Amino acid sequence: MIKTTDMKKVFLLVLCFSFCGIDLVAQEIDYILKKDIQYYSDSVNKSDTYISERCKLDVYYPKDTSNVATIVWFHGGGITAGNKNIPEGLLEQKLIVVTVNYRLYPKVKQPDYIEDAAAAVAWAFNNIEKYNGRKDAIFISGHSAGGYLASMVGMDKSYLQEHNIDANDIAGLIPFSGHTITHFTVRKEQGIEGTQPTIDKYAPLFHVRKDAPPILLITGDRERELLGRYEENAYFYRMMKVVGHEDITLFEMDGYGHNMVYPAVPMLVKFVNDAAKKSKDQ
């Protein structure tokens, strides 16, 4: 686990990475944004108007490049609100960003929105090479509810198995302040108060396993986060260690609350670049 009391260190590390690891002569790269791509099949879209309306994604990718790493990003909003977006700091990073809308409660209930997240990830595996991406460098991330969805798709292998994809082929999971216990909206659907923690099959913690992809957990300050968000991530971290998963890190953003997306984005970018380079070199 990592905790810093001086966030300037994070930005200095990022600056060092930027200037020491990349040619100082800026290379001009054009980026393309393809919007509102439906990630379910035509037959599914025709059978459900809400899926057709809501289940769309955008692809932001560098032109005239190849073998680019991809971040699939799920927005937050408690599974009740929010829309696809590219977080500040992810533009012009020589990365592909797939940003996803999914169905929301109360129009749907679990596991529909988790199934949407899995369908979007499956779309990335099946299509990312058309956008200059690498199938072996697809990373899943998101903030809050989006972090929860990223973790559920990566930890419960059954969702991607429906699309004939092995969740272990995900290059990395990087949830930002995501639930690892059962999400409070799922608990609400079950008639359970948001202050009553539970762990069932809709909790990433329920699916801890040694063979999961590499994981970077990032939360806000434990004293500023929502309820016990840091502590549940710390428990997930510990239980993953207990079952033998070694490639997991927990980072607490000291001084930041739940809305810690931008300060965390440089760590996401570094994690993706380091892991993609390591995979490419092997």
N, C-alpha and C positions, 0 to 999 in steps of 0.2 A: 504494500500500500504506500501511496505517496501523498504527502501533505506539505504544502509550502505556505510560509507566512509572508512571503514577498512575491507578489505576482509579477514583479518586474523581471524576475529570473526566467519566468516562462517566456516572456516576450524577447528577452535577450537570447534564449536558446533558439527561438524561432528565427530571429534575425541571423544568428550564426549559421543555422541550417540553410537559410535562404541565400546567404552570400558565400558560404564556404562550399555548399554542395551543388551550386548551380553556376553556370557560366555568367560572369558579370556583364557580358554583352547581351542585352535583351534580344530575344528572338521574337519577331513579330508573328503572332499566331491569331488566326481568325477563329471565332467561335460561332456555332450555329445553335439555335434554339428551336426545336420541334415541339409544338404544343398540342395538348389534348389528344394524345394517342390512347385509344381504348385498349386495355390490356386483357380483357376477356374476349373470347371468340365472338364472331358475329351472331351465332345462334344463341349464345347466352345473353348478349346485349338485346336481341330482339325479344327475348322471353321475359325480360325484367327491365322496366323503364328506369328504375332507380339505379341499377347497375350501369345502364347506358348513359345516364346523366352524370353519375358520380365517379365511376371507376375509370379514371383517365390519368395519364402521366405526361410529364414533359421530359424531354431529353436535351441536355445542354452538353455539347461536345466540341472538342477542338478539331478544326478542319485540316485536311491534308496531313494527318498523323496516323499512327498505327500502334497497336498493342498498348492502349491506354487503360489505366485502372479506372474503375467505376465505383461511385458511391450512390447507393439507393437510399434516398432520404425520405423519412416519414414525418409529417408535421405533427405537432402537439395539439392539445385542445380537449383533453379528457375523453376522447372518443365521442364527443358530443358537438364539436365545432372545429373550425380551422380549415385551411386550404393549402394546397401544394405551394411550395416556395423554395427558393434557393437561398440558404442562409448567407448572411454577410460573411465574406471571407472565403467562400467556395468558388467565386467567379475567377476565371482566368488563372487557374491553378494547374493547367495541363492535365486535368482530370475530367472524366465524364460524370455528370450529376443527373441522376434519374429521380425526379421529385414526384411524389405520388399522392393522389386523392384516394380515399377509401370511404366506404359507407359508414354512417354515423348513427349512434343511438339518439333518439328512441325509434327511428325508422327501422333499424335492425337491431338484433341482439347477438351476443356471442353465440357461435364463433364466427359470424359472418365477416366482421371487420378483420379478424385474423386471417381468414381465408382470402380476403381481398389482398392483404399484404403479401401472402404467399404467392398469389397469382401474379402480382406485380414483380416480385423477385424472379418468378419463373419466366416472365416475359423478358426480363433482363438477360437471363441465361440463354434464352432462345434467340434473342435479337441483337445483343450488344455488339456483336462483331460487325453488324451493318453500320454501326456508328463508330467504328475504329477501336472498339474495346476488346479486352481480353476476357475470356470466360473464366480463366483461372485467377482473375483479380477483381472480383465483384465483392464489395464490402457493403454491409447493411448498417444503417445508422438512423437516428431520429431523436427528437427531443420529447421528453415527458411521455405522453401516450404513444408518440412515434417511437420512442426508445423501447417502450414495452412491446410494441408490435415487432420491432426488429428482433428483440430477444426471444419472443415466442416463436417466430418463424425459424430462428436459428437453433433454438434449444429443443423444441418439440418437432422431431423429424417427420411426423405424420403429415403435416401441412404441405411440405414440399414433395413428399412421396406421392401425393395425389397428382402431381405434375411430372412424375418420374425423374425427380431431381433429388440428389442426396444433399441434405443440409450441410454435411461436412465439406462440401465443395465451396461453400461460402468462404471467402478469403479472410474475413474478420467481422466481428460484431462490435459496434461502438455505440452503445446506448448512452444518451445524455439524460441524466436524471429520470431514468425509466423505472417503473415498478418492477420489482423482482418477485414480490408477493402477488396475489390475485389483484388485478386492477380494481380501483374503487368503483368504476362504472359497472364492471362485471358483478361486484359485490352488491351494488345497488339493484341490479337486475334480480339478484338472488334474495333481496329483502334484508341485506346485511348493511349495517351502518358503515360509513367510510372510515370511522375510527376503530372499527373492529377488524384487525388483520386476520386474513385467512390464507392458506396455501392449499390450492387444489390443482386440478389439471390445467387450469387457465393461469397458472403462475410459472414464470420461468424457473423459479426455485424448485418446482416439482420435477423438473427435467434435467437436473444437474447430471453431467456425464463427463467422463474422462476424455472422450474423443471429440468434443465440441471444437468449433473453430477458435482461433485466437480471439481474445476478448480484451477490450479496453473499456472499463466502466468509468464514467465521469459524472460527478455530482457537484452540486453547490455545497457550501459550508454547512456542516451538520446542524449548526445553530440557526441557519437562515433558510434551510430547505423546507419543503412541505412535509409536515408530520415527521415520519422517521425515514425519509427517502434515502439519506446517506446510510443509515444503519441497516436497512434491508439490503442495500447493495453490498455493504460490508459482510453481511451474513451470506449472501450469494457467493461473494468472493471466497469466503472461508470454506463453504461447502464444496465449491469447485476444487479447491486445494485438497480437501479431504478425500474426494473421489479420485484424485490423481491428475487433475488438469493443471498443467504448469504454466501455460502461456496466457496468463490473465493478470491484469493490472487494475488497481482501483486508484483513481485520482480525485482528491477532494479540492474543489476550487475555493480556497480559503478567502473569505470576505465577500463571496458572491452567493446570491440566493438561487431560487429555482430557475430564474431566467438568466442562465449562464451560457447561452449558446455561443455568442461570439468569442468570449475568452477561451472557450473550449475548441473552437474550430481549428486553430493552428495545430493543436495536438492531434486532432482527427487527420488533418492533412499529412502531418509527419508520420503518423502510424500507418496510413495507407501507402505513402511513398516508400517507407522503409520495408513494409511487408511485401509490396509488389516487386521491389528490387530484389529482395531475398528470394522470392519465388521464381523470378526470371533468371536469376543466376544459378539456380539449382538444376 
